[in-house]
Amino acid sequence: MAISLLLNPVFWKEPLEAIQASLLERKDLLTRQVNETGELAPGQILRTPGERAAILLANLYVTPPIVSEVGNYDQDLENDINAYMENPANSLFRGYLWGGISLGGTLLGVVVWAFSIPGTEPRLRRFMTLLLLYSLSQAAFVIFFIPLPWQRYSIPMVPITTCLTTVGFFWLMKTSRRYLTGGRLRALLPKIFA
């Protein structure tokens, strides 16, 4: 927020009034978007937090990148869209299989991150707590205040979900390596399959 305030001169002279005006304009824009979308495709309006949470997860992990919501410029941009979609890196870790694995890594990362907070030094603990609170508040904002299924509203979650997925997979690799090298896995297998 501080960077946005610094990089937007409109906020410099009267910041409180400018922030209030920008929030009102943003609310008006969202209302118009919802009304216009409701007229063109009423089924696209997400009414419940459950629907919004499902769409957020789908946009982050399952659906391919969406290049436009309305499609009024798709014909003009067709060559660029096709070139973008043909690059496999742009759909990496998406879909039911890879997206599901990535979602599992993110959920594991949240758990590992939350349980590791108390044992860290105070400065790192503060950073980890703030990052976790940011990610939860960002997700809550999208779920409770954005009634549109547009993928662009989930984009701010991508860096934090990537970070949490990395934490989850790193913990999984570290833990599995300990079990594999210590011979514990061989001892656990008969118990697992008994």
Number of C-alpha atoms within 10 A of each C-alpha: 6 6 7 9 14 11 11 9 11 13 16 12 9 10 13 11 11 15 14 11 12 14 12 12 12 12 12 12 12 16 13 12 14 20 14 12 17 14 11 11 11 12 10 15 17 18 13 11 16 12 14 23 18 13 22 22 16 20 23 23 25 21 16 17 16 12 15 13 13 10 10 9 10 14 9 10 12 11 11 11 15 10 9 15 16 11 10 9 9 12 18 12 19 21 18 14 12 15 20 17 17 25 24 15 24 22 17 20 24 20 14 16 19 13 10 12 17 13 9 11 9 11 9 12 15 14 12 18 16 12 14 18 12 14 20 13 12 15 19 15 12 21 22 14 11 19 20 22 21 17 19 15 15 20 13 13 18 14 11 18 21 16 14 25 22 17 21 24 18 14 17 16 12 11 11 14 13 13 15 11 9 11 11 12 15 11 11 11 10 9 8 8 6 5
